[in-house]
């Protein structure tokens, strides 16, 4: 009798492994901290002066740096007055500001204190966007005690909501650096105070601390901000134009994601005024590649500034060099944000609205200028991680 064949023994199924727990977002495991690491005072003279270079201490992930500037002159016999038509004062007392990365490459700047003021006002980084409306702002004139006080911020982080753009600041040897140069007396004052201004500069880095490996319940935490090494830049370009029709090919930021553009029309003497404002093209058009982004009336652009930033104080009251001011637009300054795709104000952004460009992209500003001008473009652009815009939007 034939013995029936037995079926082969069935092996044990491998034990199922529990799925890996995805790490919780970086923001869950960190808090922002700041320390006053820099405090230097210079006396303003007839020449520019460099403050000592500030090498930022390694403290985690850099979000930005606050600059607090406090200058005073006491018992001035002269009636101090700012330079004629110099509406950039008092911020132009900072001739140059630049933040360099750990390789010495500029991230923000180099440009002047007034340019940094515009970055703060129109960049989309905070709810209280106008530094002139801060209770810490002052720009005195007259006799006796003269004070200049303001706070500006150098931005590094792009979006506070998820910490995008905060940069690793951990090296004790390769450090971020800030260089500041103070302007000469004649740049700021037509009639200087009798006693030279004592100018104190303090800088306060703002960092995320380094997260623990796990939260209190043992769940893993992300160890770096999303799309780590994503970096934003602010650069300045100056284009000389003649009166009449002009076509300006914007050069800054090509090959990257444009986040903001700020257009500033200055006289050939580098001044802003109601006159230079009147010489701004009306209408002005922006063309990207073969597409016209807009052909915009000057009054419509001013209305957009009100709608975007709620700047409703008349410009003649706002753009003044006085102890009070602010709350309105600036003469000859016309910002263009690409950050208005989520909330009601620029800066509440999803990052999907940035203008994506290539190295050979054509971005053209066109209009008829009322007089020869120095046309300034402040460009804010993003270099995403791996140069992939999906890294910051997916």
BELLINGI-V700109 format. One record per backbone hydrogen bond with DSSP energy under -0.5 kcal/mol. CO is the residue of the C=O (numbers start at 1). NH is the residue of the N-H. E is the energy in kcal/mol with one decimal. If there is no record, write none. Layout:
BEGIN
<<CO NH E> <CO NH E>>
END
This chain:
BEGIN
<<20 22 -0.6> <24 222 -2.7> <25 28 -1.4> <25 29 -0.7> <26 29 -1.2> <27 30 -0.9> <31 209 -2.0> <33 207 -2.6> <35 37 -1.1> <35 205 -0.7> <38 203 -1.4> <40 201 -3.4> <42 44 -0.5> <42 199 -3.5> <45 185 -2.3> <47 45 -0.6> <49 51 -0.5> <49 182 -3.5> <53 55 -0.7> <54 56 -0.7> <54 178 -2.2> <57 59 -0.6> <59 61 -0.6> <60 169 -3.6> <61 208 -2.7> <62 167 -1.7> <63 156 -1.9> <63 157 -2.9> <64 206 -3.0> <65 154 -3.4> <66 68 -0.5> <66 204 -2.4> <67 69 -0.6> <67 152 -2.5> <68 202 -2.5> <69 150 -2.0> <70 200 -3.0> <71 148 -2.6> <72 198 -2.5> <73 146 -3.1> <76 144 -2.5> <78 80 -1.1> <80 142 -2.4> <81 190 -2.2> <81 191 -1.9> <83 86 -2.1> <85 87 -1.4> <85 272 -0.6> <86 89 -1.3> <88 91 -0.7> <88 92 -0.9> <90 93 -1.9> <91 94 -1.8> <93 95 -0.9> <93 183 -2.6> <94 113 -2.9> <96 181 -2.5> <97 111 -1.7> <98 100 -0.5> <98 179 -2.4> <99 107 -3.5> <99 108 -1.2> <100 177 -1.8> <101 104 -2.1> <105 101 -3.0> <107 234 -2.3> <108 99 -2.5> <111 97 -2.7> <112 116 -1.8> <113 117 -1.9> <114 118 -2.0> <115 119 -2.0> <116 120 -2.2> <117 121 -2.2> <118 122 -2.8> <119 123 -1.6> <127 129 -1.3> <129 131 -0.7> <130 133 -1.9> <131 134 -1.0> <134 137 -1.8> <138 149 -2.2> <142 80 -2.9> <144 76 -1.7> <146 73 -2.1> <147 140 -2.6> <148 71 -3.0> <149 138 -2.4> <150 69 -2.7> <152 67 -3.7> <153 155 -0.7> <154 65 -1.9> <159 162 -0.6> <159 163 -1.0> <159 164 -0.7> <162 226 -0.7> <163 166 -1.9> <164 158 -2.7> <164 159 -1.5> <167 62 -2.9> <169 59 -1.2> <169 60 -1.8> <173 175 -1.0> <176 56 -2.4> <177 100 -3.3> <178 54 -2.5> <179 98 -1.7> <180 51 -2.5> <181 95 -1.5> <181 96 -1.6> <182 49 -1.7> <184 187 -1.0> <184 188 -0.8> <185 188 -1.2> <185 189 -3.1> <188 83 -2.4> <190 192 -0.5> <191 81 -2.3> <194 196 -0.5> <197 44 -2.6> <197 199 -0.6> <198 72 -1.5> <198 200 -0.7> <199 42 -2.3> <200 70 -2.5> <201 40 -2.5> <202 68 -3.0> <203 37 -1.0> <203 38 -1.1> <204 66 -2.5> <205 35 -0.9> <206 63 -3.3> <206 64 -1.4> <207 33 -3.0> <208 61 -2.1> <213 221 -2.1> <215 218 -2.0> <219 215 -2.7> <220 24 -2.8> <225 228 -0.6> <226 165 -0.5> <227 230 -1.7> <231 383 -3.3> <233 381 -1.7> <234 109 -1.9> <235 379 -2.4> <237 377 -2.8> <239 241 -0.5> <239 375 -3.2> <241 373 -2.2> <244 369 -2.6> <246 367 -1.8> <247 249 -0.6> <248 250 -0.9> <248 365 -2.8> <251 254 -1.2> <253 256 -1.7> <256 258 -0.6> <256 357 -1.8> <257 382 -2.8> <258 355 -2.0> <259 338 -2.4> <260 380 -2.8> <261 336 -3.7> <262 378 -2.7> <263 334 -3.1> <264 266 -0.6> <264 376 -3.2> <266 374 -2.3> <267 270 -2.4> <271 267 -2.3> <272 87 -0.6> <273 277 -2.0> <274 278 -1.8> <275 279 -1.0> <277 280 -1.3> <279 370 -1.8> <283 368 -0.5> <284 296 -2.9> <285 366 -2.5> <286 293 -2.6> <286 294 -1.2> <287 289 -0.5> <287 364 -3.1> <288 291 -2.6> <291 288 -3.0> <291 293 -0.7> <294 286 -2.1> <296 283 -0.6> <296 284 -2.5> <297 301 -2.1> <298 302 -2.2> <299 303 -2.0> <300 304 -2.1> <301 305 -1.9> <302 306 -1.7> <303 307 -2.5> <304 308 -3.1> <305 309 -2.2> <305 311 -0.6> <306 310 -2.2> <310 312 -1.1> <313 329 -0.5> <314 317 -1.6> <314 318 -2.3> <315 319 -2.7> <318 320 -1.9> <318 326 -1.6> <320 322 -1.0> <327 312 -0.6> <327 313 -2.2> <330 333 -1.8> <332 265 -2.3> <332 334 -0.5> <334 263 -2.0> <336 261 -2.0> <339 347 -1.7> <345 348 -1.9> <347 349 -1.4> <348 342 -0.9> <348 343 -2.1> <351 354 -0.6> <354 356 -0.8> <355 258 -2.8> <358 255 -0.6> <358 361 -1.8> <361 363 -0.6> <362 289 -3.0> <362 364 -0.5> <363 250 -2.5> <364 287 -2.7> <365 248 -3.3> <366 285 -2.8> <367 246 -2.4> <367 369 -0.6> <369 244 -2.8> <372 268 -0.5> <373 241 -2.5> <373 375 -0.7> <374 266 -1.9> <374 376 -0.7> <375 239 -3.1> <376 264 -2.6> <377 237 -2.2> <377 379 -0.6> <378 262 -2.3> <379 235 -2.4> <379 381 -0.6> <380 259 -3.4> <380 260 -1.7> <381 233 -2.7> <382 257 -2.0> <382 384 -0.7> <383 231 -2.2> <384 387 -2.4> <385 388 -1.8> <387 389 -0.5> <388 391 -1.8> <389 392 -1.3> <390 393 -0.7> <390 394 -2.3>>
END
